[in-house]
Amino acid sequence: MPALVNEDTCISCGACVDACPVDAISMNDKAKVDPDTCTDCGACVDECPVDAITL
């Protein structure tokens, strides 16, 4: 399963965007994961300072 972003918790800091090795995350108001590109590596989960991302 691709990473999921809890939009209520996301603070739009961009740490996940920078951490993603396959550029599967984009930032508008909140982080958004492209499920077709996400490889389930967990890099974004480790970098999120507010634990808004889960696999």
TASUL-V834006 format. One record per residue. N is the residue number from 0. RES is the residue in one small letter. OMEGA is omega in whole degrees, 0 to 359 (* if undefined). D_LAST is the distance of its C-alpha to the last C-alpha in Angstrom with 1 decimal. Layout:
# TASUL-V834006
N_RES_OMEGA_D_LAST + N_RES_OMEGA_D_LAST
This chain:
# TASUL-V834006
0_m_177_6.5 + 1_p_177_6.1 + 2_a_178_4.4 + 3_l_180_6.2 + 4_v_173_9.0 + 5_n_185_11.2 + 6_e_178_14.5 + 7_d_182_16.6 + 8_t_183_15.2 + 9_c_179_14.9 + 10_i_176_18.2 + 11_s_182_18.3 + 12_c_179_19.0 + 13_g_180_17.7 + 14_a_181_16.2 + 15_c_179_13.0 + 16_v_180_15.4 + 17_d_184_17.5 + 18_a_186_14.8 + 19_c_182_13.4 + 20_p_182_15.5 + 21_v_179_15.6 + 22_d_181_16.2 + 23_a_183_13.5 + 24_i_175_13.5 + 25_s_183_16.7 + 26_m_169_18.2 + 27_n_172_20.6 + 28_d_180_20.8 + 29_k_178_17.1 + 30_a_178_14.3 + 31_k_182_13.4 + 32_v_174_11.0 + 33_d_185_13.0 + 34_p_179_11.2 + 35_d_181_14.2 + 36_t_183_13.9 + 37_c_180_10.3 + 38_t_178_10.3 + 39_d_183_6.8 + 40_c_179_8.8 + 41_g_181_7.0 + 42_a_181_10.3 + 43_c_179_9.5 + 44_v_181_7.6 + 45_d_184_10.8 + 46_e_183_13.1 + 47_c_184_12.4 + 48_p_182_15.5 + 49_v_179_14.7 + 50_d_180_11.2 + 51_a_184_10.5 + 52_i_177_7.0 + 53_t_174_3.8 + 54_l_*_0.0
